[in-house]
Amino acid sequence: MTKHPYLQGIADLQKAMNDSVAEVSIPMPGVPKWNDYVEDFHGTPLLLSSVVAIDLVPAQTAFTSVADTLASQPLPQEFASETKDLIAELHRSLPTILDWFNT
């Protein structure tokens, strides 16, 4: 940073993001039991399978938790404002997006 002090703001933002991700417990997704989808391997994409059950709620929870944690960090004013807008949009839109995936 001593050679390129103009990058300090980006470095600070990266640190805040890394700290936010480190504070949140992010669950590992389960590996599907592929034998349950043998019939679907013949042309039906897994995400369109009628028998697949994809639980996206843990991902939603982790993603919104990271955003909430990031918003609690000391951030530049413009970025803090945009982060709060993002959080509001996530809480408003993610349930709809998850419903769309599950239909």
Backbone as CSV, one residue per row, in Angstrom:
resi,resn,N_x,N_y,N_z,CA_x,CA_y,CA_z,C_x,C_y,C_z
1,MET,0.817,-1.176,0.000,0.000,0.000,0.000,0.876,1.262,0.000
2,THR,2.114,1.114,0.418,2.967,2.299,0.443,3.267,2.812,-0.960
3,LYS,3.336,1.908,-1.935,3.594,2.330,-3.312,2.330,2.856,-3.994
4,HIS,1.175,2.378,-3.560,-0.089,2.734,-4.200,-1.140,3.108,-3.143
5,PRO,-0.963,4.224,-2.455,-1.900,4.586,-1.382,-3.330,4.800,-1.869
6,TYR,-3.521,5.071,-3.147,-4.867,5.277,-3.677,-5.697,3.987,-3.628
7,LEU,-5.042,2.854,-3.399,-5.760,1.579,-3.298,-6.185,1.256,-1.858
8,GLN,-5.859,2.122,-0.916,-6.148,1.853,0.494,-7.654,1.635,0.712
9,GLY,-8.489,2.439,0.067,-9.936,2.276,0.235,-10.420,0.906,-0.197
10,ILE,-9.887,0.407,-1.302,-10.249,-0.938,-1.786,-9.759,-1.994,-0.803
11,ALA,-8.550,-1.802,-0.279,-8.001,-2.756,0.691,-8.850,-2.771,1.964
12,ASP,-9.289,-1.601,2.411,-10.137,-1.522,3.608,-11.477,-2.215,3.377
13,LEU,-12.047,-2.016,2.190,-13.311,-2.663,1.856,-13.138,-4.176,1.790
14,GLN,-12.072,-4.638,1.187,-11.805,-6.081,1.108,-11.663,-6.676,2.505
15,LYS,-10.981,-5.970,3.390,-10.827,-6.445,4.768,-12.184,-6.525,5.466
16,ALA,-13.009,-5.492,5.293,-14.341,-5.503,5.909,-15.167,-6.672,5.382
17,MET,-15.083,-6.930,4.088,-15.831,-8.049,3.513,-15.304,-9.386,4.036
18,ASN,-13.994,-9.542,4.080,-13.408,-10.781,4.605,-13.785,-10.988,6.064
19,ASP,-13.731,-9.917,6.852,-14.110,-10.021,8.266,-15.573,-10.423,8.410
20,SER,-16.438,-9.862,7.562,-17.864,-10.180,7.615,-18.113,-11.648,7.280
21,VAL,-17.458,-12.141,6.254,-17.625,-13.539,5.868,-17.088,-14.462,6.971
22,ALA,-15.977,-14.063,7.594,-15.379,-14.888,8.653,-16.276,-14.978,9.883
23,GLU,-17.111,-13.968,10.114,-17.984,-13.956,11.296,-19.228,-14.814,11.125
24,VAL,-19.586,-15.139,9.902,-20.837,-15.841,9.629,-20.564,-17.320,9.408
25,SER,-21.392,-18.138,10.016,-21.300,-19.581,9.806,-21.989,-19.910,8.478
26,ILE,-21.217,-20.392,7.527,-21.758,-20.726,6.215,-21.787,-22.244,6.084
27,PRO,-23.002,-22.811,6.008,-23.104,-24.275,5.944,-22.622,-24.821,4.614
28,MET,-22.064,-25.999,4.663,-21.648,-26.691,3.438,-22.884,-27.360,2.834
29,PRO,-23.073,-27.194,1.546,-24.238,-27.842,0.929,-24.056,-29.355,0.899
30,GLY,-25.158,-30.054,0.995,-25.107,-31.510,0.937,-24.912,-31.987,-0.489
31,VAL,-24.274,-33.108,-0.633,-24.074,-33.712,-1.954,-25.302,-34.570,-2.247
32,PRO,-25.926,-34.351,-3.394,-27.123,-35.145,-3.720,-26.803,-36.639,-3.795
33,LYS,-27.802,-37.435,-3.500,-27.692,-38.893,-3.685,-28.029,-39.148,-5.148
34,TRP,-26.988,-39.225,-5.961,-27.168,-39.287,-7.409,-28.032,-40.452,-7.856
35,ASN,-28.024,-41.540,-7.141,-28.843,-42.688,-7.534,-30.335,-42.368,-7.496
36,ASP,-30.727,-41.366,-6.709,-32.129,-40.972,-6.655,-32.582,-40.294,-7.950
37,TYR,-31.629,-39.897,-8.793,-31.950,-39.140,-10.002,-31.568,-39.879,-11.284
38,VAL,-31.384,-41.189,-11.187,-30.946,-41.972,-12.351,-31.889,-41.757,-13.533
39,GLU,-33.187,-41.756,-13.291,-34.144,-41.569,-14.383,-33.994,-40.192,-15.021
40,ASP,-33.632,-39.202,-14.231,-33.507,-37.839,-14.739,-32.228,-37.618,-15.531
41,PHE,-31.256,-38.503,-15.400,-29.996,-38.314,-16.119,-30.175,-38.473,-17.629
42,HIS,-31.313,-38.914,-18.042,-31.546,-39.156,-19.462,-32.236,-37.957,-20.110
43,GLY,-31.719,-36.765,-19.859,-32.223,-35.593,-20.559,-32.795,-34.496,-19.690
44,THR,-33.166,-34.769,-18.446,-33.721,-33.721,-17.595,-32.621,-33.134,-16.728
45,PRO,-32.401,-31.839,-16.825,-31.388,-31.225,-15.950,-31.758,-31.416,-14.481
46,LEU,-30.774,-31.599,-13.659,-30.996,-31.873,-12.242,-31.860,-30.804,-11.586
47,LEU,-31.622,-29.525,-11.901,-32.399,-28.465,-11.257,-33.865,-28.488,-11.672
48,LEU,-34.197,-29.139,-12.777,-35.584,-29.239,-13.225,-36.213,-30.571,-12.833
49,SER,-35.472,-31.398,-12.150,-35.968,-32.710,-11.755,-37.182,-32.567,-10.846
50,SER,-38.139,-33.459,-11.021,-39.326,-33.438,-10.171,-39.063,-34.074,-8.812
51,VAL,-37.931,-34.753,-8.663,-37.653,-35.432,-7.396,-36.527,-34.782,-6.600
52,VAL,-35.857,-33.790,-7.177,-34.766,-33.152,-6.457,-35.329,-32.171,-5.425
53,ALA,-34.701,-32.135,-4.285,-35.084,-31.186,-3.235,-33.850,-30.345,-2.913
54,ILE,-33.873,-29.106,-3.353,-32.745,-28.215,-3.109,-33.171,-27.204,-2.058
55,ASP,-32.522,-27.256,-0.922,-32.835,-26.343,0.173,-31.920,-25.130,0.067
56,LEU,-32.467,-24.017,-0.383,-31.685,-22.801,-0.551,-31.765,-21.872,0.659
57,VAL,-32.546,-22.237,1.659,-32.691,-21.374,2.831,-31.352,-21.172,3.556
58,PRO,-30.512,-22.206,3.736,-29.219,-21.953,4.377,-28.362,-20.945,3.605
59,ALA,-28.408,-21.009,2.284,-27.649,-20.048,1.476,-28.229,-18.647,1.650
60,GLN,-29.554,-18.529,1.683,-30.198,-17.228,1.892,-29.798,-16.665,3.250
61,THR,-29.847,-17.501,4.270,-29.502,-17.059,5.611,-28.054,-16.599,5.684
62,ALA,-27.151,-17.382,5.095,-25.733,-17.019,5.116,-25.490,-15.725,4.353
63,PHE,-26.099,-15.594,3.189,-25.886,-14.412,2.357,-26.392,-13.151,3.044
64,THR,-27.592,-13.204,3.607,-28.121,-12.020,4.291,-27.348,-11.746,5.571
65,SER,-26.864,-12.782,6.245,-26.056,-12.569,7.453,-24.743,-11.868,7.128
66,VAL,-24.113,-12.261,6.028,-22.871,-11.600,5.612,-23.160,-10.132,5.296
67,ALA,-24.235,-9.869,4.575,-24.581,-8.488,4.236,-24.883,-7.682,5.496
68,ASP,-25.635,-8.266,6.438,-25.936,-7.573,7.697,-24.660,-7.285,8.480
69,THR,-23.753,-8.257,8.526,-22.493,-8.079,9.241,-21.649,-7.015,8.565
70,LEU,-21.608,-7.029,7.250,-20.853,-6.012,6.515,-21.401,-4.619,6.812
71,ALA,-22.711,-4.498,6.896,-23.321,-3.193,7.176,-22.961,-2.673,8.560
72,SER,-22.618,-3.576,9.467,-22.247,-3.145,10.820,-20.779,-2.714,10.919
73,GLN,-20.021,-2.931,9.847,-18.604,-2.541,9.817,-18.496,-1.044,9.513
74,PRO,-17.402,-0.418,9.952,-17.203,0.982,9.544,-16.855,1.036,8.054
75,LEU,-17.736,1.639,7.276,-17.587,1.702,5.825,-17.655,3.154,5.363
76,PRO,-17.072,3.437,4.204,-17.262,4.767,3.630,-18.759,5.050,3.461
77,GLN,-19.165,6.306,3.628,-20.582,6.678,3.634,-21.356,6.150,2.427
78,GLU,-20.830,6.348,1.219,-21.548,5.921,0.021,-21.730,4.403,0.001
79,PHE,-20.686,3.675,0.387,-20.779,2.222,0.383,-21.711,1.741,1.489
80,ALA,-21.675,2.395,2.640,-22.573,2.024,3.736,-24.028,2.192,3.313
81,SER,-24.325,3.278,2.624,-25.679,3.527,2.145,-26.103,2.471,1.136
82,GLU,-25.223,2.140,0.202,-25.539,1.123,-0.805,-25.687,-0.260,-0.172
83,THR,-24.907,-0.525,0.865,-25.013,-1.812,1.569,-26.376,-1.924,2.242
84,LYS,-26.835,-0.851,2.858,-28.163,-0.874,3.492,-29.258,-1.059,2.452
85,ASP,-29.104,-0.432,1.290,-30.074,-0.628,0.209,-30.074,-2.077,-0.257
86,LEU,-28.889,-2.677,-0.367,-28.767,-4.073,-0.772,-29.464,-4.987,0.234
87,ILE,-29.249,-4.722,1.505,-29.871,-5.555,2.542,-31.390,-5.469,2.454
88,ALA,-31.914,-4.266,2.276,-33.370,-4.112,2.151,-33.878,-4.902,0.948
89,GLU,-33.168,-4.822,-0.167,-33.579,-5.550,-1.371,-33.485,-7.063,-1.169
90,LEU,-32.437,-7.510,-0.476,-32.289,-8.948,-0.206,-33.450,-9.469,0.624
91,HIS,-33.795,-8.747,1.678,-34.885,-9.200,2.545,-36.223,-9.164,1.800
92,ARG,-36.355,-8.265,0.838,-37.579,-8.151,0.063,-37.641,-9.196,-1.054
93,SER,-36.519,-9.451,-1.723,-36.520,-10.255,-2.948,-36.124,-11.709,-2.782
94,LEU,-35.232,-12.018,-1.850,-34.738,-13.396,-1.764,-35.839,-14.429,-1.545
95,PRO,-36.823,-14.179,-0.684,-37.880,-15.205,-0.559,-38.578,-15.480,-1.890
96,THR,-38.796,-14.448,-2.699,-39.427,-14.618,-3.999,-38.530,-15.414,-4.936
97,ILE,-37.246,-15.112,-4.915,-36.297,-15.835,-5.755,-36.253,-17.301,-5.346
98,LEU,-36.235,-17.566,-4.038,-36.210,-18.958,-3.567,-37.488,-19.685,-3.965
99,ASP,-38.619,-19.005,-3.878,-39.879,-19.625,-4.309,-39.821,-19.977,-5.791
100,TRP,-39.234,-19.098,-6.600,-39.124,-19.342,-8.041,-38.289,-20.588,-8.299
101,PHE,-37.172,-20.755,-7.566,-36.337,-21.944,-7.749,-37.069,-23.211,-7.380
102,ASN,-37.939,-23.124,-6.402,-38.620,-24.315,-5.904,-39.909,-24.634,-6.633
103,THR,-40.207,-23.904,-7.726,-41.454,-24.223,-8.458,-41.126,-25.025,-9.704
